[in-house]
Amino acid sequence: MGRCNMENKPKQKLSLKEKIAYGFGDLGNGFMFDLGQSYLLKFYTDILRIPGAVGGSVFLISKIFDAFADTTVGTIVDSRKNIGKRGKFRPFILFATIPLAIATVLSFLAPDISMNGKITFAYCTYMLFGLAYSFVNIPYGSLASAMTQDPVERTQLASFRQAGSSLALLLTGVAVIPLILKFSNSKVGYPVVMGLMALIGVVFHLICYKNTVEHIRVDNPEKKKEPLSKMFKALFLNRPLMVLNLMSLLTISSYNLKVAMMVYYAQYNLGNAKLTATLNFVSIGCSLIGVAIMPFVVKKIGKKTTYLVGLFIWVVGDLINYMLPGSASTFMIFSAIAWFGTAFMNGLNWAFISDTIEYGEWKTGERTEGIIYSTYSFCRKLAQALAGFIPGVVLSIIGYVPNVHQSARTLAGLKSLMLLFPAIGAGIAILAFIFLYNLTDEKYKEILADLDARKNAI
């Protein structure tokens, strides 16, 4: 089986420079990925002028395609041999970032062709984007497990990653719509602005590549290829991973639903599309505060309790907001509270998934970072697919028509999509996590000690 090279000091502390650089990786991801989650459905319905249900189906089918692409990329990463000085994961970040930036811009082009041609173009470009993103994001996510095995350090890496992700969402959320509105023709404004965002993302990816180090090298000796059935059996024996996959379907779909609906809610329920920038600044700014204090909260009450507290804050904030009249001031206050709670959830996801790698190695004897991470990413992609598909379909059901005054029924539907549906998803996630997740901080320390004993006995 794969063995950690102990000469690399797998529990060493990481420098602040490395942690910041790792966070820059997700900052780069966000400057491309967040554009699709936040604005692509709006682009499809209002600029490309395809029906909302069709736009939603583009998300659904493309994300399912992406999920299988993630699994393929994870297998490619795990099967690498003759790993050089760049490491196992970092080269993918270096060589795939430019193709990802190009695919980002292509997704926001609006060719003057037939409706069937537009739909086909939307499918092809978004699938291309998803494939390119897999070649960056799967190795990037796996990189954390190769940087340290120390649980505190991993929590801090997760915090820096979430800080990068939240900062990207904040900056793109504040900048994109105002910049697009400066163009008289939105068909030109969208690709130009998205191209600028993608270029910034490339710079952040390169910073991440240059300033991170894979301290944990796993030796992969020649071995016979394991049957796919055995690999899947090993995954299903990893209970914490399976629970996190379920949690992703609930929380990530709810979170991305909120992200996608913000621009609609600002324009129609609050009556001013330009409010999108202000709302994003306040809400995501509070999320960044949550990211900043998360490591300190984890030290006091542990990862699992911190995660549950975050989910509870999110649910309370959204439910109060849903019950109140839709004024901009009250919406902003309680939206900020809910986003503060999501920071704990989003940040700790990455610490939890890194822990499941050692759990899987302890349970099965095989260390498969890429496959585990790609399986988790598969479920996240399904969640993202639902976050694009559900609002697209619901927009059609509630009678949404772009750029006109919406009916009371449509406005009520937009409010439910923005606040009620996400709160329900997060509430179910609380129950699932309490009763199903079995990997405590104490259990993880025991697993690490057992793995060390096994390796020293070899």
C-alpha positions in Angstrom: 0.0 0.0 0.0 1.0 3.6 -0.2 3.3 4.7 2.6 4.0 8.2 4.0 7.7 9.1 3.9 8.4 9.9 7.5 11.5 11.9 6.7 9.2 14.6 5.5 7.9 15.2 9.0 4.2 14.8 8.3 3.2 16.6 11.5 5.4 19.7 11.0 3.9 23.1 11.4 3.2 25.1 8.3 4.5 28.6 7.8 2.1 31.5 7.6 3.3 32.0 4.0 2.2 28.5 3.0 -1.2 28.9 4.6 -1.9 32.2 2.9 -0.6 30.7 -0.4 -3.0 27.8 0.0 -5.9 30.1 0.6 -4.9 32.0 -2.6 -5.6 28.8 -4.5 -9.3 29.0 -3.7 -9.3 32.7 -4.2 -8.2 31.9 -7.8 -10.9 29.2 -8.0 -13.5 31.6 -6.9 -12.6 34.2 -9.5 -13.7 31.7 -12.1 -16.1 29.2 -10.4 -18.2 31.8 -8.5 -19.0 33.6 -11.8 -20.9 30.6 -13.0 -22.7 29.9 -9.7 -23.7 33.5 -9.2 -24.4 34.9 -12.7 -24.6 32.2 -15.3 -28.3 31.4 -14.8 -29.1 35.2 -15.0 -27.0 35.4 -18.1 -28.8 32.4 -19.7 -32.3 33.8 -18.9 -31.7 37.5 -19.6 -28.9 37.7 -22.2 -28.7 34.4 -24.0 -32.5 34.4 -23.7 -33.1 30.7 -23.2 -36.0 29.6 -20.9 -35.2 29.3 -17.2 -36.0 25.6 -17.1 -33.6 25.0 -20.0 -30.9 27.0 -18.2 -31.5 25.0 -15.1 -31.1 21.7 -17.1 -27.8 23.0 -18.4 -26.6 23.2 -14.8 -28.0 19.8 -14.0 -26.6 17.8 -16.9 -23.3 19.7 -17.0 -22.7 19.2 -13.3 -23.4 15.5 -13.5 -20.9 15.3 -16.3 -18.5 17.3 -14.1 -19.0 14.8 -11.3 -17.9 11.9 -13.5 -15.0 14.1 -14.7 -13.9 14.6 -11.1 -13.8 10.9 -10.5 -11.7 10.4 -13.6 -9.3 13.2 -12.7 -9.0 11.8 -9.2 -8.0 8.5 -10.6 -5.5 10.1 -12.9 -4.0 12.0 -9.9 -3.8 8.9 -7.7 -2.2 6.8 -10.5 0.8 9.2 -11.0 4.2 7.6 -10.8 7.7 9.1 -11.0 6.6 12.2 -9.1 9.1 15.0 -9.5 10.2 18.0 -7.4 6.9 19.8 -8.2 5.0 17.2 -6.3 2.0 15.1 -7.0 -0.7 17.8 -7.0 0.8 21.2 -7.6 1.6 20.7 -11.4 -2.1 20.4 -12.2 -2.7 23.9 -10.7 0.1 25.3 -12.8 -0.8 23.8 -16.2 -4.6 23.8 -16.0 -5.3 27.4 -14.9 -5.0 29.0 -18.4 -7.5 26.5 -20.0 -9.8 27.1 -17.1 -9.7 30.9 -17.7 -10.5 30.5 -21.4 -13.4 28.1 -20.6 -14.8 30.7 -18.1 -15.0 33.4 -20.8 -16.5 31.0 -23.4 -19.3 30.3 -21.0 -20.4 33.9 -21.1 -20.5 34.4 -24.8 -24.0 35.0 -26.5 -23.7 34.0 -30.1 -26.4 35.3 -32.5 -27.7 31.8 -33.6 -30.9 29.8 -33.4 -32.4 28.8 -30.0 -31.3 25.2 -30.5 -27.8 26.5 -31.3 -27.7 28.6 -28.2 -28.8 25.7 -26.0 -26.2 23.4 -27.5 -23.6 26.2 -27.1 -24.5 26.6 -23.4 -24.2 22.9 -22.8 -20.8 22.5 -24.6 -19.2 25.5 -23.0 -20.3 24.8 -19.4 -19.2 21.2 -19.7 -15.9 22.3 -21.0 -15.6 24.7 -18.0 -16.4 21.9 -15.7 -13.8 19.6 -17.1 -11.1 22.3 -16.9 -12.1 23.1 -13.3 -11.8 19.5 -12.3 -8.1 19.5 -13.4 -7.5 22.4 -11.1 -9.8 21.8 -8.2 -9.3 18.0 -7.5 -5.5 18.3 -7.1 -5.9 21.6 -5.2 -8.3 20.0 -2.7 -6.1 16.9 -2.3 -3.0 19.2 -1.8 -4.0 19.9 1.8 -3.6 16.3 2.9 -0.1 16.4 1.4 0.9 19.6 3.3 0.3 18.4 6.9 -1.4 15.7 9.0 -1.7 17.9 12.0 -5.4 18.4 12.8 -4.9 21.9 14.1 -2.9 22.9 11.0 -5.5 21.3 8.7 -8.2 23.3 10.4 -6.2 26.5 9.8 -5.7 25.4 6.1 -9.4 25.0 5.8 -9.9 28.4 7.4 -7.5 30.0 4.9 -9.1 28.2 2.1 -12.6 29.4 3.1 -11.2 32.9 3.5 -10.0 32.7 -0.1 -13.3 31.4 -1.3 -15.3 34.0 0.7 -13.0 36.8 -0.4 -13.4 35.8 -4.1 -17.2 35.7 -3.6 -17.1 39.1 -2.0 -14.9 40.7 -4.6 -16.7 39.2 -7.6 -20.1 39.9 -5.9 -19.2 43.6 -5.5 -17.5 44.2 -8.8 -19.2 42.1 -11.5 -22.7 43.7 -11.8 -21.5 47.3 -11.5 -18.8 46.7 -14.2 -21.2 45.0 -16.5 -23.7 47.9 -16.1 -21.0 50.3 -17.4 -21.4 48.6 -20.9 -24.3 49.7 -23.1 -24.4 46.2 -24.5 -24.4 43.4 -21.9 -23.5 40.9 -24.6 -20.1 42.6 -24.7 -20.0 43.5 -21.0 -20.4 39.9 -19.7 -17.4 38.3 -21.5 -15.1 41.3 -21.0 -15.8 41.5 -17.3 -15.6 37.7 -16.9 -12.3 37.7 -18.8 -10.9 40.3 -16.3 -12.0 38.2 -13.4 -10.5 35.0 -14.9 -7.2 36.7 -15.5 -7.0 37.7 -11.8 -7.9 34.1 -10.9 -4.9 32.8 -12.9 -2.5 35.1 -11.0 -3.8 33.7 -7.7 -3.4 30.1 -8.9 0.2 30.8 -9.8 0.9 32.3 -6.3 -0.6 29.2 -4.8 1.5 26.9 -6.9 4.8 28.8 -6.2 4.5 29.1 -2.5 3.0 25.8 -1.3 5.0 22.6 -0.5 4.0 19.0 -0.4 5.6 17.9 2.9 3.8 14.5 2.9 5.1 12.4 0.1 3.3 9.1 -0.4 5.4 6.3 -2.0 3.3 4.4 -4.5 5.1 1.2 -5.4 4.2 -0.9 -8.4 1.1 -2.8 -7.6 -1.6 -4.5 -9.5 -4.6 -2.4 -10.5 -7.4 -2.9 -8.0 -10.9 -3.7 -9.4 -13.4 -0.9 -9.4 -15.7 -2.8 -7.2 -13.1 -3.0 -4.5 -12.5 0.7 -4.7 -16.2 1.5 -4.3 -16.4 -1.0 -1.4 -13.6 0.9 0.3 -15.4 4.2 -0.2 -18.6 2.8 1.4 -16.7 1.6 4.4 -15.6 5.2 5.0 -18.6 6.3 7.0 -17.5 9.8 7.7 -17.0 10.3 4.0 -20.5 9.0 3.2 -22.0 11.4 5.8 -20.1 14.3 4.4 -21.3 13.5 0.9 -24.9 13.6 2.3 -24.2 16.8 4.0 -22.9 18.3 0.8 -26.1 17.5 -1.1 -28.0 19.4 1.6 -25.8 22.3 2.5 -23.9 23.1 -0.7 -27.1 23.0 -2.8 -28.8 25.4 -0.3 -25.7 27.7 -0.1 -25.3 27.9 -3.9 -29.1 28.5 -4.3 -28.7 31.6 -2.1 -25.7 32.7 -4.2 -27.6 32.3 -7.5 -30.7 34.0 -6.3 -29.1 37.1 -4.8 -29.1 39.1 -8.1 -32.7 38.2 -8.8 -33.8 39.1 -5.3 -32.0 42.5 -5.4 -33.5 43.4 -8.8 -37.1 42.3 -8.3 -37.9 41.9 -4.6 -35.8 44.9 -3.4 -36.3 46.8 -6.7 -32.7 47.7 -7.5 -30.1 45.4 -9.3 -27.3 47.7 -8.1 -28.1 46.6 -4.5 -26.4 43.3 -5.4 -23.0 44.8 -4.8 -24.0 46.2 -1.4 -25.7 43.1 -0.2 -22.8 40.9 -1.3 -20.4 43.3 0.5 -22.2 43.2 3.8 -23.3 39.5 3.8 -20.0 38.0 2.5 -18.1 40.5 4.6 -19.7 38.9 7.7 -18.9 35.5 6.3 -15.2 36.5 6.3 -15.5 37.5 9.9 -16.8 34.0 10.6 -13.8 32.5 8.7 -11.4 34.6 10.8 -12.7 33.5 14.2 -13.5 29.9 13.2 -10.1 28.5 14.3 -10.5 30.0 17.7 -14.0 28.7 18.1 -12.8 25.2 17.0 -10.1 25.3 19.7 -12.7 26.0 22.4 -15.5 23.7 21.4 -14.2 21.4 18.7 -14.9 21.0 15.0 -18.2 19.1 15.1 -19.8 21.5 17.6 -18.5 24.6 15.7 -20.0 23.1 12.5 -23.4 22.6 14.1 -23.4 26.1 15.6 -22.7 27.6 12.2 -25.6 25.7 10.7 -28.0 26.8 13.5 -27.1 30.5 13.0 -27.7 30.1 9.2 -31.1 28.5 9.7 -32.2 31.2 12.3 -31.0 34.1 10.1 -32.8 32.9 7.0 -36.1 31.9 8.7 -36.4 35.3 10.4 -35.6 37.0 7.1 -38.3 35.0 5.4 -41.0 35.9 8.0 -40.2 39.6 7.9 -41.4 42.0 5.2 -38.8 42.3 2.4 -37.2 45.7 3.2 -33.6 46.2 2.1 -32.4 47.0 5.7 -33.9 44.1 7.5 -32.9 41.7 4.7 -29.3 42.9 4.8 -29.1 42.5 8.6 -30.4 38.9 8.8 -28.8 37.9 5.6 -25.4 38.9 7.1 -26.2 36.8 10.2 -27.0 33.8 8.1 -23.9 34.2 6.0 -21.8 34.5 9.2 -23.1 31.0 10.1 -22.3 29.5 6.6 -18.6 30.4 7.1 -18.2 27.7 9.8 -19.9 25.1 7.6 -18.0 26.0 4.4 -14.6 26.2 6.1 -14.8 23.0 8.2 -15.9 20.9 5.2 -12.4 20.9 4.0 -10.9 20.0 7.3 -13.4 17.1 7.7 -12.7 15.7 4.2 -8.9 15.7 4.9 -9.6 13.7 8.0 -11.5 11.1 6.1 -8.4 10.3 4.0 -6.6 9.0 7.1 -9.8 7.3 8.3 -10.0 5.5 4.9 -6.3 4.5 5.1 -6.9 3.2 8.7 -10.0 1.3 7.7 -8.9 -0.3 4.4 -5.1 0.0 4.3 -5.2 2.1 1.2 -4.4 5.8 1.0 -6.3 7.3 -1.9 -6.5 11.1 -1.6 -7.5 11.8 -5.2 -10.3 9.2 -5.2 -11.7 10.3 -1.8 -11.6 13.9 -2.7 -13.1 13.4 -6.2 -15.9 11.3 -4.6 -16.7 14.1 -2.2 -16.4 16.6 -5.1 -18.8 14.4 -7.1 -21.5 15.0 -4.4 -20.7 18.7 -4.3 -21.2 18.9 -8.0 -24.5 17.1 -7.7 -25.4 19.7 -5.1 -24.3 22.5 -7.4 -26.3 20.9 -10.2 -29.4 21.0 -8.0 -28.6 24.7 -7.0 -28.7 25.6 -10.7 -31.5 23.3 -11.8 -34.1 24.0 -9.1 -34.2 27.8 -9.5 -34.3 27.4 -13.3 -37.3 25.2 -13.1 -39.0 27.2 -10.4 -38.5 30.4 -12.3 -40.5 29.0 -15.1 -43.2 27.6 -12.7 -43.7 30.9 -10.9 -44.0 32.9 -14.2 -40.7 34.8 -14.2 -40.2 37.1 -17.2 -36.8 38.9 -17.6 -36.6 42.6 -17.0 -40.3 43.4 -16.3 -42.3 44.1 -13.1 -42.9 40.7 -11.5 -46.3 39.5 -10.1 -46.9 38.9 -6.4 -46.8 35.2 -7.0 -43.4 35.5 -8.7 -42.0 37.7 -6.0 -43.1 35.2 -3.3 -41.5 32.4 -5.2 -38.2 34.3 -5.5 -38.3 34.9 -1.7 -38.8 31.2 -1.0 -35.9 30.3 -3.3 -33.7 32.8 -1.6 -34.5 32.1 2.1 -37.0 29.3 2.8 -35.5 26.4 0.7 -31.9 27.0 2.0 -33.1 27.1 5.6 -34.9 23.8 5.2 -31.9 22.2 3.6 -29.6 23.4 6.4 -32.0 22.3 9.1 -32.1 18.7 7.7 -28.3 18.8 7.6 -28.2 19.5 11.3 -30.1 16.4 12.1 -28.1 14.3 9.8 -24.8 15.5 11.2 -25.8 15.0 14.8 -27.0 11.4 14.4 -24.7 10.0 11.6 -21.2 11.6 11.8 -19.0 9.4 14.0 -15.4 10.8 13.5 -14.7 13.0 16.6 -11.4 14.9 17.2 -10.4 12.3 19.8 -11.1 9.4 17.4 -9.0 11.1 14.7 -6.0 11.4 17.1 -6.3 7.7 17.8 -6.4 6.9 14.1 -3.2 8.9 13.5 -1.4 7.2 16.3 -2.4 3.8 15.0 -1.3 4.7 11.5 2.1 5.8 12.8 2.5 2.6 14.7 1.7 0.5 11.5 4.2 2.5 9.4 7.0 2.2 12.1 6.4 -1.5 12.2 7.1 -1.9 8.5 
